[in-house]
Amino acid sequence: MSATPDTIIGIDLGTTYSLVAVPGPGGPRVLRDASGDARLPSVVTLRPTAGAGLQVEVGWAARSGIVQSAGASVHSVKRLIGRSLSDVQAELPFLAYPVAAGPRDTLQVRLAGRDFTPQELSAFVLRALRERAIAALGHDVRRAVITVPAYFDDVQRQATRQAAELAGLDVVRIINEPTAAALAYGIGLRAKDRGRPHTVVVYDLGGGTFDVSVLRIDGDVFEVLSTAGDTHLGGDDFDLLLMKRLAGDDAASLAAGGVDAAQRAALRQAAESAKVRLSEADEAEVEFSLPGAGLTRKRVRRAELEALCAPLIDRTLAHCDAALRDAGIVVAELDEVVLVGGSTRMPLVRRRVEQHFGRRPCTALNPDEVVALGAAMQAAVLSGGSTDLLLLDVTPLSLGIETMGGAVGKLILRNTTIPCRAVESFTTFVDGQTAILVRVLQGERELAADCRELARFELRGIPPMPAGIPKVEVEFLIDANGILNVAARELRSGQSAGVQVLPNRGLTDDEVRRAVVESQQHAAADALTHRLIDLCNQVDFDTQKAEQMLARHGDRLPREERARIEREMAALRTRAAEARRDPRQTDADALHRALTDFGHGTLTLAEIGIREALAEATK
C-alpha cells in the first residue's frame, strides 16, 4: 500500500522512547530522523518566552539538556498518565520536575510557570511524531493507531486518546502493545505455513510498564487468550534502584527530597547510562554530582545491578505464570516466547526468561521498534490495505456495577474478547424510588468496597412504582479500543442515562495485584458474603411485601395464621440483621431454607391478594 493523504500511521507512545511507523507495499516501516534513529526520546522541555509564549523542545534536544534544564524538563510522563498523586508518591523524590495534585484526583506537572496534565505533555511527543510522519510522507496526517500497555485500564486508555486529540490526531484504534508486537513478528504467517495453530507468549518489558500476553495464532487470526502485567514496572524502576546505589550515604537525603532537581537529573542520567552499558560490559564507570561532594565517580559491576533488579524480574515472571493459568496453558504447550521492549536487552532478563520457559526467546526484531511496526500493520488493516489479519484482544479486569448491599454484579469478566457487549436487568428495592445511582466498578472481588470505582451516574425520572416493579436494563459496551461505555434504561418509562469512562486516574500497582491475587485468596469468603447479601436483600423484599399484604388482606386470614406469619417475619428479619452484623458466623444454607419456608408459609396470603386484585380488575 502506498502512502496517501488518508494514510493511517502507527504510534508506539513509550515511557522512554516513542516511535512512528507507516504501512507500505513491502510491509510496515518505521520513520527515522536525519541521523537514522527511529527513536524519539519521550522527553519534553518547556521554557517561557516573551508574550506568555512557550519554547518547546521534544526528543533528543530535550534529553541532551535534561540536567541543565532540570525543573523545566519532563521524562517518563507515561508513568503519570491516568494516575493520582498517591500512586506515584514513592518516586516523587527521584523525579527532576515538580508534580502536584490536580482537580478530580489527577496529576499536574509545573513547568515554565504553568501547570500541565500528563495528557498535555504526552501531546507534545505525539505532535513531534506526527510532524515526522508529515515530513516523510509529504502530506498531512490525521489518523493513527496508538498502542498502550495491555494492562492499561479504561481511564488510562481514554487519557491516551485525549493526548492524541490534543496533538491533532484522530485515534482510529487503540491496541495492546504485546499484541502489536506479535503482529510485527509475523508469527501468524509461520503458523499458517505449518498448518496448525501456535501458542505464543509475548513478554513486554519497557521503560515504565510490563505486560505479558498469551496468544493463539491460527493462520492470520491473532486471538489473545489472557493478559497480565503491571502498569508501574519497567526500566525506570531499575534506574531508581541504581540511583539509590550510586547515591550511597546520600540515598536517605535523596529519598527525603534533599537533593536538588539538577542533581536528581544527573543521578538518574548516570544510572540509566550505567544500566545500558552493563548490558554489554561487566563494569561501567559513571560521573555525577551530589550535595557538598562535587563531581563523583563510581564504578558499578553488572553483578550488582542484577542483584538489585532480580526481585523485579521475579515479579514479571509471576505475572507470566498468572497469564498462563488464566489461558489454561502450561509451559510445555508454548510454541514461542517473544521479547519486546528496550529493557529486555538486559542479559539478566533474557537469561531468566529462557530459564523460566525452558526455551530461547525470540529476539529477531529490534525490541524498540517492534511495537510501532505492529501498530502500522493494524493501520494497514483499518485503511483497507490489508484484509487478511483478524485481531481478537481481551479486557484485562472484570467490570460490573454495585448492587444492593454493597455487592458487585459483574457484567464483563476479565480476559473477555473485545469488542464485547453485556446486558443485565436490575430492579429497585424501595417503594416509590425515582432515581438509581449506578456505580461502575473494576476488579475481581465480590464486594464493591474491594473494587475500584471507574465512574458513577444517576438514572433519574423513574415513575414511582412498588419495589421490584421497575425494570432497569444496564448495558456495558467495550469497543475495539478497549474504551468502556455504560448505559442504563428503565424499560417501562423509557428513562435512560449513561457515561463514558473519563480520564481521572489509573490503577496503582497494589490495585492491579490485589484485583487478581486477592480475588483468588478470598474467593470462598467473597462468594459467601455475596450470597448472604443477596439473601438479606431478598429477606427485606419478601418481608416488606408480606407486611403490605397483611395490612391489606390480613383480616381474611385466621388469627392464628396471621400471628404465625408475623412471628416468622420478625424472626427472619432478625436473622438477616445478624447475618449483616457477622457474616462469618451465619449459616447461609439455613437462612436460605428459612426464606424458602417463609415463602411457602405466605402462599395463602398471596392467593388472597391475587384473587382480590383480579376481582377489582374485572369490575
Beta strands, then each sheet from edge to edge (+ up, - down):
strand 1: 8-12
strand 2: 17-22
strand 3: 29-30
strand 4: 40-41
strand 5: 44-49
strand 6: 53-58
strand 7: 73-74
strand 8: 99-101
strand 9: 107-111
strand 10: 114-116
strand 11: 143-148
strand 12: 170-176
strand 13: 198-205
strand 14: 210-218
strand 15: 221-230
strand 16: 283-290
strand 17: 294-301
strand 18: 336-340
strand 19: 390-394
strand 20: 399-403
strand 21: 407-412
strand 22: 417-418
strand 23: 420-426
strand 24: 436-442
strand 25: 452-459
strand 26: 472-478
strand 27: 484-490
strand 28: 496-500
sheet 1: 3+ 2- 1+ 11+ 12+
sheet 2: 3+ 2- 4+
sheet 3: 6+ 5- 7+
sheet 4: 8+ 9- 10+
sheet 5: 18+ 13+ 14- 15+ 19+ 22-
sheet 6: 16+ 17-
sheet 7: 21+ 20- 24+ 25-
sheet 8: 23+ 26- 27+ 28-
end
